[in-house]
Amino acid sequence: MFQFSGTYSIALASLGFLCFIGTQAQTLKQGDYYDEAGQIFTTIFHKYNERINPVKDVYPKAVPVNLELTLVHVLDMDDQKNVLDSIIDLRISWLDPRLFWYAYIIKHITVNISTVWAPDVPILNIVAAPQVLINPRTLVVNATGDIFWYQRLRTQTLCEPSDSMVKLCSFKFGSRQLTTNQQDFGENVTFDVADEMKDSPWKPTVVGIERHTQPAYHQPLIGNYSEVHCLLNVTAIKNISNGASSRYMHVSSLVTFMSIYGIAKFTF
């Protein structure tokens, strides 16, 4: 009769115990998911006030707001009005320590923007209200308290007047409600151009990012407004040789017609 050795028996017992623990943990996760979700919302939003900016221990203290801007497509560049019509992706993030929790199963949640404090980051140099193309109704909140907000917008922004083929344009972001002692731009401010713009008749080139401050002019606010300017050059790509050839053919046809008409008139 075959007999198990002591070491082999212990190994089998350990393997069985681990399988049992794994099965129980999986069942526990499935059973506790809704309980943990309910506890998270009950705990972090208990006495939460979305009208107060998320500072901890010290007030006033500016909330660092990170901004990631991607130029998705250039739809048009009006040379006469100096207006850039484009589509952009805008990702805004900030930290709200009041929304921290110890994550067991759930690492992040989604909430309506009206339920949390959100920064004021409008585009300052627009000539018309942005058209919202993609605007998820919820924000993503991580267990660390980091909040992420994503939008895709169609915007019309003013560029610098210029008679050259290259226009200096920008996207200027900043608040006109919250001063630098309440909200400021963080270190993570980026600006890039999407790769899918290869077939566009305009070639955008990122110039850089500038930071500015403007004195608060709304009473009774005291202090400065923080701004970031995302600068780019927009170059019109045109086939000059084809255009010149077409104009030449048009003029030649007109001269030929006038010549024939003149000969005919002289004949009669």
MITORMI-959003 format. One record per residue (C-alpha): x, y, z. Coordinates in steps of 0.5 Angstrom, whole numbers, plus 500, padded with zeros to 3 digits. Each point is the difference from the previous one (the first is absolute). Example, Ala and Ser with C-alpha at 12.3 -4.5 7.8 and 13.67 -1.06 7.14 Angstrom:
residues 2
<node><c1>525</c1><c2>491</c2><c3>516</c3></node>
<node><c1>502</c1><c2>507</c2><c3>498</c3></node>
***
This chain:
residues 268
<node><c1>500</c1><c2>500</c2><c3>500</c3></node>
<node><c1>503</c1><c2>507</c2><c3>498</c3></node>
<node><c1>501</c1><c2>505</c2><c3>506</c3></node>
<node><c1>501</c1><c2>507</c2><c3>499</c3></node>
<node><c1>506</c1><c2>503</c2><c3>504</c3></node>
<node><c1>500</c1><c2>505</c2><c3>505</c3></node>
<node><c1>503</c1><c2>506</c2><c3>496</c3></node>
<node><c1>495</c1><c2>498</c2><c3>494</c3></node>
<node><c1>494</c1><c2>500</c2><c3>504</c3></node>
<node><c1>502</c1><c2>507</c2><c3>503</c3></node>
<node><c1>501</c1><c2>503</c2><c3>493</c3></node>
<node><c1>493</c1><c2>497</c2><c3>498</c3></node>
<node><c1>496</c1><c2>503</c2><c3>506</c3></node>
<node><c1>504</c1><c2>507</c2><c3>499</c3></node>
<node><c1>497</c1><c2>500</c2><c3>493</c3></node>
<node><c1>493</c1><c2>498</c2><c3>502</c3></node>
<node><c1>500</c1><c2>505</c2><c3>505</c3></node>
<node><c1>503</c1><c2>506</c2><c3>495</c3></node>
<node><c1>494</c1><c2>497</c2><c3>495</c3></node>
<node><c1>495</c1><c2>501</c2><c3>505</c3></node>
<node><c1>503</c1><c2>507</c2><c3>502</c3></node>
<node><c1>500</c1><c2>502</c2><c3>493</c3></node>
<node><c1>492</c1><c2>498</c2><c3>499</c3></node>
<node><c1>498</c1><c2>503</c2><c3>506</c3></node>
<node><c1>504</c1><c2>507</c2><c3>499</c3></node>
<node><c1>496</c1><c2>500</c2><c3>493</c3></node>
<node><c1>494</c1><c2>499</c2><c3>503</c3></node>
<node><c1>501</c1><c2>505</c2><c3>505</c3></node>
<node><c1>502</c1><c2>505</c2><c3>494</c3></node>
<node><c1>493</c1><c2>499</c2><c3>497</c3></node>
<node><c1>496</c1><c2>500</c2><c3>506</c3></node>
<node><c1>504</c1><c2>506</c2><c3>503</c3></node>
<node><c1>500</c1><c2>505</c2><c3>494</c3></node>
<node><c1>493</c1><c2>503</c2><c3>500</c3></node>
<node><c1>501</c1><c2>501</c2><c3>508</c3></node>
<node><c1>507</c1><c2>503</c2><c3>499</c3></node>
<node><c1>497</c1><c2>505</c2><c3>495</c3></node>
<node><c1>495</c1><c2>502</c2><c3>504</c3></node>
<node><c1>505</c1><c2>501</c2><c3>506</c3></node>
<node><c1>504</c1><c2>504</c2><c3>495</c3></node>
<node><c1>495</c1><c2>505</c2><c3>498</c3></node>
<node><c1>497</c1><c2>500</c2><c3>507</c3></node>
<node><c1>507</c1><c2>502</c2><c3>503</c3></node>
<node><c1>503</c1><c2>504</c2><c3>496</c3></node>
<node><c1>494</c1><c2>505</c2><c3>498</c3></node>
<node><c1>498</c1><c2>500</c2><c3>508</c3></node>
<node><c1>500</c1><c2>508</c2><c3>501</c3></node>
<node><c1>503</c1><c2>501</c2><c3>493</c3></node>
<node><c1>499</c1><c2>507</c2><c3>498</c3></node>
<node><c1>501</c1><c2>501</c2><c3>492</c3></node>
<node><c1>500</c1><c2>507</c2><c3>501</c3></node>
<node><c1>507</c1><c2>501</c2><c3>504</c3></node>
<node><c1>506</c1><c2>498</c2><c3>496</c3></node>
<node><c1>504</c1><c2>494</c2><c3>503</c3></node>
<node><c1>506</c1><c2>503</c2><c3>504</c3></node>
<node><c1>502</c1><c2>496</c2><c3>506</c3></node>
<node><c1>502</c1><c2>504</c2><c3>507</c3></node>
<node><c1>502</c1><c2>506</c2><c3>497</c3></node>
<node><c1>496</c1><c2>505</c2><c3>497</c3></node>
<node><c1>500</c1><c2>504</c2><c3>495</c3></node>
<node><c1>504</c1><c2>495</c2><c3>496</c3></node>
<node><c1>500</c1><c2>499</c2><c3>492</c3></node>
<node><c1>498</c1><c2>494</c2><c3>497</c3></node>
<node><c1>505</c1><c2>498</c2><c3>495</c3></node>
<node><c1>496</c1><c2>498</c2><c3>493</c3></node>
<node><c1>504</c1><c2>496</c2><c3>495</c3></node>
<node><c1>498</c1><c2>501</c2><c3>493</c3></node>
<node><c1>501</c1><c2>495</c2><c3>494</c3></node>
<node><c1>498</c1><c2>503</c2><c3>493</c3></node>
<node><c1>500</c1><c2>497</c2><c3>493</c3></node>
<node><c1>499</c1><c2>503</c2><c3>494</c3></node>
<node><c1>496</c1><c2>495</c2><c3>496</c3></node>
<node><c1>498</c1><c2>503</c2><c3>494</c3></node>
<node><c1>500</c1><c2>507</c2><c3>496</c3></node>
<node><c1>494</c1><c2>501</c2><c3>497</c3></node>
<node><c1>501</c1><c2>507</c2><c3>497</c3></node>
<node><c1>505</c1><c2>506</c2><c3>500</c3></node>
<node><c1>496</c1><c2>507</c2><c3>499</c3></node>
<node><c1>506</c1><c2>504</c2><c3>497</c3></node>
<node><c1>495</c1><c2>506</c2><c3>500</c3></node>
<node><c1>497</c1><c2>499</c2><c3>507</c3></node>
<node><c1>506</c1><c2>497</c2><c3>503</c3></node>
<node><c1>496</c1><c2>495</c2><c3>503</c3></node>
<node><c1>502</c1><c2>492</c2><c3>501</c3></node>
<node><c1>495</c1><c2>495</c2><c3>499</c3></node>
<node><c1>502</c1><c2>494</c2><c3>504</c3></node>
<node><c1>499</c1><c2>493</c2><c3>504</c3></node>
<node><c1>503</c1><c2>499</c2><c3>506</c3></node>
<node><c1>501</c1><c2>495</c2><c3>506</c3></node>
<node><c1>500</c1><c2>503</c2><c3>507</c3></node>
<node><c1>502</c1><c2>496</c2><c3>506</c3></node>
<node><c1>500</c1><c2>504</c2><c3>507</c3></node>
<node><c1>502</c1><c2>496</c2><c3>506</c3></node>
<node><c1>500</c1><c2>503</c2><c3>507</c3></node>
<node><c1>501</c1><c2>497</c2><c3>507</c3></node>
<node><c1>494</c1><c2>500</c2><c3>506</c3></node>
<node><c1>503</c1><c2>497</c2><c3>506</c3></node>
<node><c1>493</c1><c2>500</c2><c3>503</c3></node>
<node><c1>498</c1><c2>494</c2><c3>495</c3></node>
<node><c1>506</c1><c2>495</c2><c3>502</c3></node>
<node><c1>498</c1><c2>493</c2><c3>502</c3></node>
<node><c1>504</c1><c2>494</c2><c3>502</c3></node>
<node><c1>498</c1><c2>495</c2><c3>494</c3></node>
<node><c1>499</c1><c2>493</c2><c3>500</c3></node>
<node><c1>496</c1><c2>498</c2><c3>494</c3></node>
<node><c1>498</c1><c2>507</c2><c3>497</c3></node>
<node><c1>506</c1><c2>504</c2><c3>498</c3></node>
<node><c1>496</c1><c2>506</c2><c3>497</c3></node>
<node><c1>493</c1><c2>502</c2><c3>499</c3></node>
<node><c1>496</c1><c2>505</c2><c3>495</c3></node>
<node><c1>496</c1><c2>506</c2><c3>503</c3></node>
<node><c1>496</c1><c2>505</c2><c3>497</c3></node>
<node><c1>504</c1><c2>507</c2><c3>499</c3></node>
<node><c1>495</c1><c2>503</c2><c3>504</c3></node>
<node><c1>501</c1><c2>496</c2><c3>506</c3></node>
<node><c1>507</c1><c2>502</c2><c3>501</c3></node>
<node><c1>504</c1><c2>507</c2><c3>500</c3></node>
<node><c1>503</c1><c2>501</c2><c3>493</c3></node>
<node><c1>505</c1><c2>505</c2><c3>497</c3></node>
<node><c1>498</c1><c2>506</c2><c3>496</c3></node>
<node><c1>504</c1><c2>499</c2><c3>494</c3></node>
<node><c1>497</c1><c2>504</c2><c3>494</c3></node>
<node><c1>503</c1><c2>501</c2><c3>493</c3></node>
<node><c1>501</c1><c2>508</c2><c3>500</c3></node>
<node><c1>502</c1><c2>502</c2><c3>493</c3></node>
<node><c1>493</c1><c2>496</c2><c3>497</c3></node>
<node><c1>496</c1><c2>504</c2><c3>495</c3></node>
<node><c1>494</c1><c2>495</c2><c3>501</c3></node>
<node><c1>498</c1><c2>495</c2><c3>505</c3></node>
<node><c1>503</c1><c2>494</c2><c3>499</c3></node>
<node><c1>496</c1><c2>494</c2><c3>497</c3></node>
<node><c1>501</c1><c2>494</c2><c3>505</c3></node>
<node><c1>501</c1><c2>494</c2><c3>496</c3></node>
<node><c1>501</c1><c2>495</c2><c3>505</c3></node>
<node><c1>499</c1><c2>501</c2><c3>507</c3></node>
<node><c1>499</c1><c2>494</c2><c3>505</c3></node>
<node><c1>495</c1><c2>502</c2><c3>505</c3></node>
<node><c1>504</c1><c2>497</c2><c3>506</c3></node>
<node><c1>507</c1><c2>502</c2><c3>502</c3></node>
<node><c1>505</c1><c2>494</c2><c3>503</c3></node>
<node><c1>502</c1><c2>500</c2><c3>507</c3></node>
<node><c1>506</c1><c2>496</c2><c3>502</c3></node>
<node><c1>501</c1><c2>497</c2><c3>507</c3></node>
<node><c1>506</c1><c2>505</c2><c3>501</c3></node>
<node><c1>495</c1><c2>506</c2><c3>499</c3></node>
<node><c1>502</c1><c2>502</c2><c3>493</c3></node>
<node><c1>495</c1><c2>502</c2><c3>496</c3></node>
<node><c1>500</c1><c2>500</c2><c3>492</c3></node>
<node><c1>495</c1><c2>504</c2><c3>495</c3></node>
<node><c1>500</c1><c2>498</c2><c3>493</c3></node>
<node><c1>497</c1><c2>504</c2><c3>494</c3></node>
<node><c1>501</c1><c2>501</c2><c3>492</c3></node>
<node><c1>498</c1><c2>507</c2><c3>498</c3></node>
<node><c1>499</c1><c2>504</c2><c3>493</c3></node>
<node><c1>503</c1><c2>506</c2><c3>501</c3></node>
<node><c1>501</c1><c2>507</c2><c3>497</c3></node>
<node><c1>506</c1><c2>504</c2><c3>502</c3></node>
<node><c1>503</c1><c2>506</c2><c3>498</c3></node>
<node><c1>507</c1><c2>500</c2><c3>497</c3></node>
<node><c1>505</c1><c2>506</c2><c3>500</c3></node>
<node><c1>499</c1><c2>504</c2><c3>493</c3></node>
<node><c1>505</c1><c2>499</c2><c3>495</c3></node>
<node><c1>500</c1><c2>500</c2><c3>492</c3></node>
<node><c1>505</c1><c2>494</c2><c3>500</c3></node>
<node><c1>499</c1><c2>493</c2><c3>498</c3></node>
<node><c1>501</c1><c2>498</c2><c3>508</c3></node>
<node><c1>495</c1><c2>503</c2><c3>505</c3></node>
<node><c1>502</c1><c2>500</c2><c3>508</c3></node>
<node><c1>494</c1><c2>497</c2><c3>503</c3></node>
<node><c1>499</c1><c2>498</c2><c3>507</c3></node>
<node><c1>495</c1><c2>497</c2><c3>505</c3></node>
<node><c1>500</c1><c2>504</c2><c3>507</c3></node>
<node><c1>497</c1><c2>497</c2><c3>506</c3></node>
<node><c1>499</c1><c2>504</c2><c3>507</c3></node>
<node><c1>494</c1><c2>501</c2><c3>505</c3></node>
<node><c1>497</c1><c2>507</c2><c3>500</c3></node>
<node><c1>496</c1><c2>497</c2><c3>507</c3></node>
<node><c1>506</c1><c2>497</c2><c3>504</c3></node>
<node><c1>506</c1><c2>504</c2><c3>502</c3></node>
<node><c1>507</c1><c2>497</c2><c3>501</c3></node>
<node><c1>499</c1><c2>499</c2><c3>507</c3></node>
<node><c1>494</c1><c2>495</c2><c3>498</c3></node>
<node><c1>502</c1><c2>497</c2><c3>494</c3></node>
<node><c1>507</c1><c2>499</c2><c3>496</c3></node>
<node><c1>503</c1><c2>496</c2><c3>494</c3></node>
<node><c1>504</c1><c2>494</c2><c3>502</c3></node>
<node><c1>507</c1><c2>498</c2><c3>498</c3></node>
<node><c1>496</c1><c2>495</c2><c3>495</c3></node>
<node><c1>498</c1><c2>505</c2><c3>494</c3></node>
<node><c1>501</c1><c2>496</c2><c3>493</c3></node>
<node><c1>498</c1><c2>502</c2><c3>493</c3></node>
<node><c1>501</c1><c2>496</c2><c3>494</c3></node>
<node><c1>497</c1><c2>498</c2><c3>493</c3></node>
<node><c1>497</c1><c2>494</c2><c3>498</c3></node>
<node><c1>503</c1><c2>495</c2><c3>495</c3></node>
<node><c1>494</c1><c2>500</c2><c3>496</c3></node>
<node><c1>501</c1><c2>507</c2><c3>497</c3></node>
<node><c1>504</c1><c2>497</c2><c3>494</c3></node>
<node><c1>495</c1><c2>502</c2><c3>495</c3></node>
<node><c1>498</c1><c2>507</c2><c3>502</c3></node>
<node><c1>501</c1><c2>506</c2><c3>496</c3></node>
<node><c1>503</c1><c2>503</c2><c3>506</c3></node>
<node><c1>506</c1><c2>498</c2><c3>503</c3></node>
<node><c1>500</c1><c2>502</c2><c3>508</c3></node>
<node><c1>507</c1><c2>500</c2><c3>504</c3></node>
<node><c1>500</c1><c2>501</c2><c3>507</c3></node>
<node><c1>504</c1><c2>506</c2><c3>502</c3></node>
<node><c1>500</c1><c2>499</c2><c3>508</c3></node>
<node><c1>496</c1><c2>502</c2><c3>506</c3></node>
<node><c1>500</c1><c2>507</c2><c3>504</c3></node>
<node><c1>498</c1><c2>501</c2><c3>507</c3></node>
<node><c1>497</c1><c2>507</c2><c3>501</c3></node>
<node><c1>496</c1><c2>504</c2><c3>506</c3></node>
<node><c1>495</c1><c2>505</c2><c3>499</c3></node>
<node><c1>497</c1><c2>505</c2><c3>506</c3></node>
<node><c1>493</c1><c2>498</c2><c3>502</c3></node>
<node><c1>495</c1><c2>505</c2><c3>498</c3></node>
<node><c1>494</c1><c2>497</c2><c3>503</c3></node>
<node><c1>498</c1><c2>503</c2><c3>507</c3></node>
<node><c1>501</c1><c2>498</c2><c3>505</c3></node>
<node><c1>505</c1><c2>496</c2><c3>498</c3></node>
<node><c1>507</c1><c2>501</c2><c3>502</c3></node>
<node><c1>507</c1><c2>497</c2><c3>496</c3></node>
<node><c1>501</c1><c2>497</c2><c3>493</c3></node>
<node><c1>497</c1><c2>496</c2><c3>495</c3></node>
<node><c1>505</c1><c2>494</c2><c3>498</c3></node>
<node><c1>500</c1><c2>498</c2><c3>493</c3></node>
<node><c1>504</c1><c2>496</c2><c3>495</c3></node>
<node><c1>500</c1><c2>501</c2><c3>492</c3></node>
<node><c1>502</c1><c2>494</c2><c3>496</c3></node>
<node><c1>503</c1><c2>503</c2><c3>494</c3></node>
<node><c1>500</c1><c2>497</c2><c3>493</c3></node>
<node><c1>502</c1><c2>502</c2><c3>493</c3></node>
<node><c1>495</c1><c2>498</c2><c3>494</c3></node>
<node><c1>503</c1><c2>500</c2><c3>493</c3></node>
<node><c1>495</c1><c2>500</c2><c3>494</c3></node>
<node><c1>503</c1><c2>494</c2><c3>495</c3></node>
<node><c1>498</c1><c2>502</c2><c3>493</c3></node>
<node><c1>503</c1><c2>498</c2><c3>493</c3></node>
<node><c1>502</c1><c2>506</c2><c3>497</c3></node>
<node><c1>502</c1><c2>497</c2><c3>494</c3></node>
<node><c1>493</c1><c2>497</c2><c3>498</c3></node>
<node><c1>497</c1><c2>507</c2><c3>502</c3></node>
<node><c1>505</c1><c2>504</c2><c3>496</c3></node>
<node><c1>499</c1><c2>495</c2><c3>494</c3></node>
<node><c1>492</c1><c2>501</c2><c3>501</c3></node>
<node><c1>501</c1><c2>507</c2><c3>500</c3></node>
<node><c1>504</c1><c2>500</c2><c3>494</c3></node>
<node><c1>495</c1><c2>496</c2><c3>496</c3></node>
<node><c1>495</c1><c2>504</c2><c3>502</c3></node>
<node><c1>503</c1><c2>506</c2><c3>497</c3></node>
<node><c1>503</c1><c2>497</c2><c3>494</c3></node>
<node><c1>492</c1><c2>498</c2><c3>498</c3></node>
<node><c1>498</c1><c2>507</c2><c3>501</c3></node>
<node><c1>505</c1><c2>503</c2><c3>496</c3></node>
<node><c1>499</c1><c2>495</c2><c3>495</c3></node>
<node><c1>492</c1><c2>501</c2><c3>500</c3></node>
<node><c1>502</c1><c2>508</c2><c3>499</c3></node>
<node><c1>504</c1><c2>499</c2><c3>495</c3></node>
<node><c1>495</c1><c2>496</c2><c3>496</c3></node>
<node><c1>495</c1><c2>504</c2><c3>501</c3></node>
<node><c1>504</c1><c2>506</c2><c3>498</c3></node>
<node><c1>502</c1><c2>497</c2><c3>493</c3></node>
<node><c1>493</c1><c2>498</c2><c3>499</c3></node>
<node><c1>497</c1><c2>507</c2><c3>501</c3></node>
<node><c1>506</c1><c2>503</c2><c3>496</c3></node>
<node><c1>498</c1><c2>495</c2><c3>494</c3></node>
<node><c1>492</c1><c2>503</c2><c3>501</c3></node>
***
